[in-house]
Amino acid sequence: MVRSRRGTDGGARLRRVALIGIDGSGKTTQAYLLAAALTSAGRPATYHRNASGRRWLGRVAHRFGRTDPQLLVGRTGMLAVESVLRWLAIAAALLSCLVTGRTAVMDRYSACQYASIRAHGGQRWERLTRAGYRVFPAPQVTFLLAVDPAEAYRRIELRGEDHETMGWLTAADAAYRSLPEYPGFVVVDAGGGPDEVSRRIRAHLARWLPPEEGAGPVVDDPPDDTGPSAPATDGVAREPVAAQARP
């Protein structure tokens, strides 16, 4: 099921599309698939992973004997680092697509940072963060991949790369739905398999996805959340992966 609360302007060129949602919702997989579909349809697209570096912070915390980044730098410090790293990632992605003219398929965007702040109870920092992110243009379409937190938890445990608590996933889910931008999101039921979810996303972008053949997608080398990383420029297509990071 796809629920749109705002019409899509199919007459304009698609320059920016974002996929957001809680950890385990399938953002990374769907962003890869969408970049491939757009490029194959003759609308060159580039995948960009705008991670906040929280997994990297978690690894640093473990090296210092802490089980959580907040125990190392505090909640305020963690949210500040997240906000800066994600800002830099989004800025690099937008600049890259401005130079190349390709469609930017954003795996996470500014709404992810606002949701993270709310889920951590740091609402008083949200106004400052929004001021810093205001320079970024809104995506023409923002897909919110909606999945039950219990299913997201199952997926995260199955992939075995990291761990999230049900409490965090539930709080993040509620945070996304509480955002003032929420009425403008295209809410996609992401509880099914990757192909099923991809069909739902593509159906909403049908005007931008004519049945045309094209070159393979150019995909930025996605960081494994080990720290800040500049976008790849080698132009080599890569296979979709199922790895995701926190919102």
Secondary structure, 3 states (H helix, E strand, C coil): CEEECCCCCCCCCCCEEEEECCCCCCHHHHHHHHHHHHHHCCCCEEEEECCCCHHHHHHHHHHCCCCCHHHHHHHHHHHHHHHHHHHHHHHHHHHHHHHHCCEEEEECCHHHHHHHHHHCCCHHHHHHHHHHHCCCCCCCEEEEEECCHHHHHHHHHHHCCCCCCHHHHHHHHHHHHHCCCHHHCEEEECCCCHHHHHHHHHHHCHHHCCCCCCCCCEECCCCCCCCCCCCCCCCCCCCCCCCCCCC
